[in-house]
Amino acid sequence: MTNRWNGRAIAALFSLVAVVTGIAQDKVDVSGKWLFTVQTGAGSGSPTMDFKQDGERLTGHYSGQLGEADLKGTVKGNTIEFTFATDVQGYHLESTYSGTIDKDTMKGTVSITGLGTEGSFSAKRQAGRL
C-alpha cells in the first residue's frame, strides 16, 4: 500500500512541475523593436513600435506614416492592446491596436478615430531587445 501511495505522490509531483514549468514558459514579454504591416481603409503602412513591458503594463514609442508618438497599453497573457495619439495635417488621430502575440509575431485589428477607419495588422519582432 505504501508503494502505491509513493507512486501516486511522485506522479502528482511530476504533474505539478510540468504545469508550473509550462506557465513559466508561457510568460510573454514584447519588450523590443517590432516592425508592423498595417492595412486600413485609408491605406497601408509599415510603422515600427519600440515596446517596454513591465508586468502587464506596456509603454513605448510609435514611428511611422502618422508621425511619432508615445504609446501605452497592456499585455495580458498573449493579448496585447495599446493606443497612441498623433496630429496629422490638423486632424487629431487616436490609434488603438488589439491583438494576440505568438512568440516573436503578433496580429490583430487597428482602429483610427479621426479618420473613421479600421483595419488589420501583423508584426514581427526585430533582432535585439530594449
N, C-alpha and C positions, 0 to 999 in steps of 0.2 A: 504494500500500500504506500509506503514512504517513497519508493522509487517512482510510482505513478505520479505522486504529488510533486516530486522534484522535477520530473519531466514536464509537467504542466507549468510549473513555475518558470522553468528555463524557457519554454516555448512562449509564455506570456512576456517574459523579459525581452526576448528577441523581437517580438511583435512591437513592443513599446519602443525599442531602439530604432526599428525600421520607420515607425511613424514619426518620431522626433527627428531623425535624420532627413526624412522626406520633407518635413516642414522647414527645416533649416535650409535645405537646398532650394526650396521654392521661393525664398525671400527675394523680392525684386528690388533692384536699385538701378534707376535710369540715369544716374549722375554721368555727365559727359556730354559730348557734342553729337547731335543727331542731324542727319540730312533727311528732309521731308520732301515728298512729292504730293502736291495738293491739287485737286481738281474741284472747281466750283462752277456755278452758272456764270460767274463773272470772269472766268479764265482759269489758267493753271499757273503753278509756280513751284520753285524749289528752295524754300527757306531753310535756314538752319536754326536749331534751338540748342542752347547750352543749358543743361539742367543741373541743378544741385538738389539732391534729395536728403532730407533729414527725417527719418521715420516715414510718416505718411505725408509730411509737408514737402511741397515742391516749390522751388524758386528757380529763376533763370533768366535767359535773355533770348528774344526773338530777333532775327536779322533776315530780311527778305524784301519782297516787292512792295510791302506796305511800310517799309522803313525799319526802324529799330525800336524795341520796346522791352521793358522788363515784364516778366510773366510770373504768375503764381498759380498754384493748384494743389492737387492731391494725387497720391498713389496709394490705392487700397487694394491689396492682393495684386492681381495682374491688371487692374483697371486704372487708367490714368485720365485726369481731367485737368485742364489748365486754361487760363484766359490771359489776354493782354489787350491793351488799347493803343491805337495809333490815330494820328490826324493826317489825312491824305487829301491834298487839294481842297482844304476847307471842310472836309467831311470827317466826323468823329466815327471811327470804326472800332467795334469791340468784337474780337475773335474768340470763340470758345471751341476747344478741341476736346473730344471724348473718345476714348478707345481702349484697346486691350494690348497688353505687352506680352511678347513671346521671346524671351531671352534678349537678343540684340535687334529685334524688329518690333514694330507696333503698327496698328492700323485702326481706323475709326472714322468718325464724322467730324466735320468742321462747320460752324455756323458763324457768319459775319453779319452782325447787326450794323446798320448804317448803309449797307449795300443790299440788305434783304436777300442774301444768298446763302445756300448751303451746299455742301459737297462732301468729299471723302479725302482721306489722306492715308499714306503709308510712310513709314520712316525706318531708317536703318542707322544703328549706332556707328559712329566713325571711330577709327583707331584711337586709343588713349582715353583716359577719364580725367575729369576735373580733379 
